[in-house]
């Protein structure tokens, strides 16, 4: 049977607000031998938030909000319900990014899924993160993280489709960058995908993808100058993606 013992996810919520960055990096999910299905000795309650901050915690069916939630090792997988909110008045809408930093190894066949429980849809994990918006009307967002087989994720998705709903090129990360950056994109339909980088004069610098690809979330890394060993100067470059009828461009900032 598949084993997930030692697989961990550190969920880090961050938001840029009023010239400062608020971050909550104390939430952990994962599997462990000897863990209990409910609140157990390997879990840890999360203390109340103090002062203006962003707060992310696990919300079990019973018991306190958790900073650490470890589930029994399973051949199918496990799921965790999360809540994220700002511990102050929101005012204008705020975008919160939740980074899922994974350690350990997932068993073969195990995927990682994030369900937006408020919108009943799957959120694509791009560059290891998802983003949600908080507003005065919706100050708290509810998510579900699933680590397991696709069949298990289907059962735990609350009816949300696991299929990607739209074709989209995400912003690269990091940006600005010096050595390398990762471009994430998703395809709602199988398509011939071409992704290339251009300079400010419109000259093609490098082709990163030029092939037919399947539905889902994809990533490609750009290391400036890796092709042909050519060094590139600092400056602004543009990544252009075409997939079927979809086209999009993102600005890349290279700092040497």
N, C-alpha and C positions, 0 to 999 in steps of 0.2 A: 504494500500500500504506500501511497505518497506520504512523505513526512515533511512537515513545515516547521519542526522545532527549531527555534532560533531566528526565524524570520520576523523582523521588526519593521515598523513604520513609525518614524517620528513625524508627526503632523505639526507644521509650523505655520501659524496664521500671521499675516502681516498686512498693514495698511499705511499708506502715506497720508498724513492728516495734519493740516495747519503747520506745514514746514517741518514736521517730525515724523519718524517712523515708529509705529506701535507694533509690537511683536509679542506673540505668545508661542514659546517653543517647548512647553512642558507636557505635551500630550503624546503618549506612546500607545501604539496598537501592536498586537503580535500574537504569536503562538508560543506555548511552553508546555513541556511535559509536567503533569501534576496540576495544571491550572484547572479551575472549576468553571462550569458553564455560567454560573451566577457570580455575584461578588465574592471573591476569594482572597486568600492571603497574598497572592501575587499581584493583586490589583491595588491601586492607590487612589484615594479620594482627592478631589481637587479643591483647594481652599477657595473662599470667595475672592472675587477680584477686588483690588484696592486701587482707587484713583482712576484717572482716564487711561484706559487700555483696551486692547482687543482681547476677547476671551474665547477660547476654543476648548470644548470638553466633550467627553463621551457621555451619552445619556442612556444608561442601561434601563431595561424594563422596570427593574426594582433597585432601590438603593440610591446612594449619593452620586452626584456628578463625579466623573473619574478623570484623572490625569494619566493613569496607566490602566489599560485593560488588556489582559492576556487571556487567550482562549485555549481550550484543549486542542492538542494536535489532532488533525482530522484529514481523512483522505478526500473530503469534498471541499472544505474551506470554512470560512467564518465571515461574519459581518459585524460592523460596528456602526451605531447611529451617533452622529456628531451634531453639535450646535455651535454656531459662531455668532458673536454679537459684539457691539462696542459698549464699553462700560461708561458711556457718557451720551449726551444728546447728539443725534446724528446731524440734523440740519440737512445740508445737501447730500445726495446719494454718495456712498463710499464703496469703492471696489476693494474687496478683501481677497488676497491671494493666499491659498493654502498649499504649501509645498509638502509633498510626501517623500521624505528622505528614507530610502529603503536600505536596510542592512540584512545580512544573512542571505539565504537562497530560497527562492520559491521552488516548490516541487515542479517537475515537468507537467505541463497542462494547466497550471495555475495562472490565472490572469489577475489583474488589478482593475477594479471598476469603481467609479464614484457616481452615485445616484443623487440627483437633486430631488429631494422628497417633496419640496414645495412646488416644483414645476413638473414632476413626474417624468423626468428624462435623464438620460445618461450625460454626464459631463466628460468631455475628452480630457485626459491627462496629458498635457503638453509641457515639455521641459520639466517633467516631474511635478507639475502643479495644476490646480484648477482655480478658477476665479468666480466669485459671486458678488452681487451688489446688495448693500444694506441701505434701506431708506427709512424715513420717519414712519411710513405706513407698514413696512416689513423690516423691523429692526433686528430680527433674529432669523437666520437661515438654517434649515435642517438638511443634513446630508447623510448618506450611507456609504461607507467604504466596504467593499467586498473583495476579499482575496480568496480565490478558489477556482474551481472549474467553471466553464461557461454554463453548464447545466445547473450548477449550484447558484451561480449569479442570476440566472433567469428566475429561479424560484424565490430569490431574496430581493428581487428588484422592485417589488410592489407594483408590478404591471408595467413599469417603464421599459421601453425598448432599449436593448443594448446596442442597437445599430447606430452608427453615426448619422445624424440628421441633416448635416449640411457640409458642403465642401468649403474649406477655409484654410488660409495661410495665417499662422499665428506670428506674433512678434518673436524675433530671435532672442536668445539669452545665452550668455550675458550680452548687454549692449549699453555702452561701448565695450569693446573687447580688444585684446592685443594679439593673442595667439590663435584662438579658435572660438567659434560660436555655434550654437545648435539651432537649426531651423525646424520647427514642428509644423505639420499640416495634417489635415484630415480629409478623407474622401468619402462622400456619401454614395458614390457609384464608382465602379471600376472605370478607369480612364487612362489615356496616355498622358503622362505627367512630364512636363519640362520645367525645370527650375534652374535659373542661371543668374549670375551676379554681373552687374554692369558698373562702370565708373560714371562720373558725373557728365561725361561727354557722350554717354550712350554706347560706349564700346564694351563688348562682352569680355569679361575678365575670366570667368570660369563657368562651365556647365556642371551642375551638381547632380541633377537627375534628368534622365531622358529615356523613359521606359514606361511600359504599361504597368499599372499597379492596382492592387485590390482595394476594396472598401476597408476603411479603418483609419487609425492614427499612425502617422509615419514621422520619422525624424531623419535629418541629414546634417552632417557637420561640415562647416566650412573652415578650412585652415588656409588663410590667405598665402598665396605663393607656393602651396604644396604641389600644385600641378606644374611640372616643368622646372620647379625650383626657382621660379621668378619671385623676387621680393616686391611687395607692394607698399606704397607710401601710405602714411596716415591720411585719413580723410573720410569722406562720405561715399558710400557705395549703395547700390540698390539691388535687392533680390526680387526677381520677377518670376511668378509662377503662372503656368497655364495648365489647366486640366479640363479637357472638353471645352465647354463654353465659359468656364470660370477663369478669370484672370485677376491677379492681385500683385501689388508691389509693396515692399517694406524697406525702410531706410536702415542701413547698417553703418555704424560708426567705428572705424578702425583707428586705434591709438597705439602707435609704436613706442 
